[in-house]
Amino acid sequence: MLSIVSTPIGNLGDITLRALDILKTCDAIVCEDTRVTGQLLKLLNLPKKELISCHGYSDEGKVAMVINRLKDGQNLVLVSDAGTPGISDPGFAIVSKARESNIAIQVIPGASAFLAALSASGLPINQFVYLGFLPLKKGRQTLLKSFVEEERTIVFYESVHRIEKTLHELADALKDQPQRPVVVARELTKMHETVVATTVEQLPGIAASITQKGEFVVVVGPVR
Ligand code: SAM
């Protein structure tokens, strides 16, 4: 059986009871960075487990090895460094190969940064578009310009290294919609969590105020 397990995005208290149970009883854990997952087990007072680092299709041999072990009847857990495996993280290769191989799969849902940001945003979220990380070069400007006509809420991830530049580019792409709402969520579930609800015209000021490190989710309200 393959168990896909979400882990906290910052606050350890967000681990679920099912996740704890499965992490305790599995044969091994397939993860991104063995140090990150090893530390998670330690902080949760869980027993040490065999940790298999696997980064998806770039690790073809590892994916095949994991699938063989599942075929042999082992109970393996798939996690990523934080949040839900496969959401802007490795996981897809193993889950799709496991499906192709008719291996039993169960999912243990939990935290994901974009869901936390959406629900905290106060923006309409009956429909939304999740974009993961924006492309760095090819297609980036076209994508940003497409926001002008997007009638659903848009949500994407950004790193601390690029957040300032991205907010400036977003302000530029939407300059004809100065009142369009934008929410910048930082360090969700952590000690320095901040959720700033603002508008396109305020974005340059918000960008200039970001000096601390952190992880970011940006939510853009729908065009009216
Ligand atoms: N699999 C994860 C999930 O389910 O949310 C996402 C992994 S992705 C590699 C990491 C990005 O998610 C970060 O760069 C940041 O944009 C966002 N992120 C993760 N944790 C966050 C947090 N606590 N607060 C805000 N954004 C976060």
Boltz pocket constraint, residues with backbone or C-beta under 6 A from the ligand:
constraints:
  - pocket:
      binder: B
      contacts: [[A, 9], [A, 10], [A, 80], [A, 82], [A, 83], [A, 84], [A, 85], [A, 86], [A, 87], [A, 88], [A, 89], [A, 111], [A, 112], [A, 113], [A, 114], [A, 156], [A, 157], [A, 158], [A, 159], [A, 185], [A, 186], [A, 187], [A, 188], [A, 189], [A, 190], [A, 215], [A, 216], [A, 217]]
      max_distance: 6.0
